[in-house]
Amino acid sequence: MTELNAGTLSQLPPKVAAPSYDRSRLKRGIAHFGVGNFHRAHQAFYIDRCLALPGQEDWGIVGIGLSGGERARRKAEQFRAQDCLYSLTIAPPRRENSVRVIGAQLDYLLAPEQPDEVLALLSSPALRIVTLTITEGGYHVDPHTRAFVTGHPDVAHDLAGEGAPRTVFGFVVEALARRRAAGLKPFTVVSCDNLRHNGEVARTAFVGFAKARDPELGAWIDANVSFPNSLVDRITPTVTAEDAARLNAASGLDDRIPLVAEDFTQWVIEDRFTDGRPALEQAGVQLSDEVKLWEQVKVRVLNAGHLTMAYPALLLGCREAAEAMRDPQVPVLLERFLDRVVLPLLEAPRGVDLADYKNTVLERFSNEAMHDQLTRIASDSASKVPVYFTATLKAMLAHGVDHRIPAFTLAAWSRVVQGKDDAGETFEVIEPRMDEPERRQLAAAEPDEALRIEPLRASGVAEHADFVAAFEAYRRALAQDGTRATLETLLAATAG
Ligand code: CS2
């Protein structure tokens, strides 16, 4: 097994591709907050491709971690022990996997321990883009008022301005203030989260924070900082210890932080950068003025499809996506949901055939070479459901589209949050933004009350008597007859 670090790059096992560029010549041009698997398999993959092109030395990435604690420290140590190098295994459905080492990340800073380094980096002339994967719920923007929420204790701490910042808002806004004072151009801020209009949400969040700190600074950021919208897509599973061992055995590398992702990948972004950008279009990124349509299509087909598949599949005892897609009922339910409820209500970007798009998504979910966990897909549903389902549910109710499948899906979710499948086996429920009373409300309150939980509020489903009745009927049937029988009845009733 070959260790992975800057010193071993020239001796990697034969089937592992190494970066073709000289990492020592790269500048620190991009800072990324939230260095999770998705960022490493997606954005860093594209930047790695850019860096292999001539004249792209300006765009090395520095990762920034915001959490404190032992786990975060261990992650930082793992990155540093490998000079921030890691292997990415790309797993196409029916061809052999390929492995490449990604060299785009130059350093990893742990903000709670190195706040001054983070601010120095963000204030330096070479730094021209800040990118974010801070999760759907990480922007603190109220979905109803569309205003930045200042109530979180860390946000309040950063607004008080005493001591080092703790939040991404505190760091970014302080750095922008310093750049402004020094006469430097502001950097561009790119959200890479699965949010509708993620650039606009990011603008609301950062300008909202800045205005609460200093109205004049807020107005300057609003007028001078660009927040392009972007659509990101690549299924990237969690890597368990067994997965890591399997990936390393196949690659021949002794990688502490190996990664696997599907071969499909997509990044569509608005070309609005205030101070230059990498040659993204030469690395397969689509620069487009139709990002909003792309976002709609992706979150309403792929992400909502993921949840529609994951909830009943978990209850039936499946644990991985490809396994769910082998079930006799789950893929039928999923395709019917997409064909009948989602696609008819969607507008396609130019040149996109929605039926083809859907088929690609179904194929991607079925990829046997990936071991994508259903508990990962279902995790943080409290943040995901509003983003993935609200527009579809509203349009469905407004146009009188058959609501039975979504009512079933929400009923299945109400059981999934209890963490037990139909055979009594438990599975992990990762719902950091849903407390116990809210879980109980969804699972056991009167149906209209259950559908009034915060994540469903904007959809209006609780106000629709037929929807409430259908939800209640499925919630009961799931409890009394089980998922298999309930699905059978639902699929028979909606056939034809
Ligand atoms: C998944 C996504 O967790 C989820 O909500 O649907 O992580 C999905 O794998 C990515 O959005 C794919 O681009």
Boltz pocket constraint, residues with backbone or C-beta under 6 A from the ligand:
constraints:
  - pocket:
      binder: B
      contacts: [[A, 194], [A, 232], [A, 233], [A, 234], [A, 235], [A, 236], [A, 302], [A, 303], [A, 306], [A, 376], [A, 377], [A, 378], [A, 379], [A, 384]]
      max_distance: 6.0
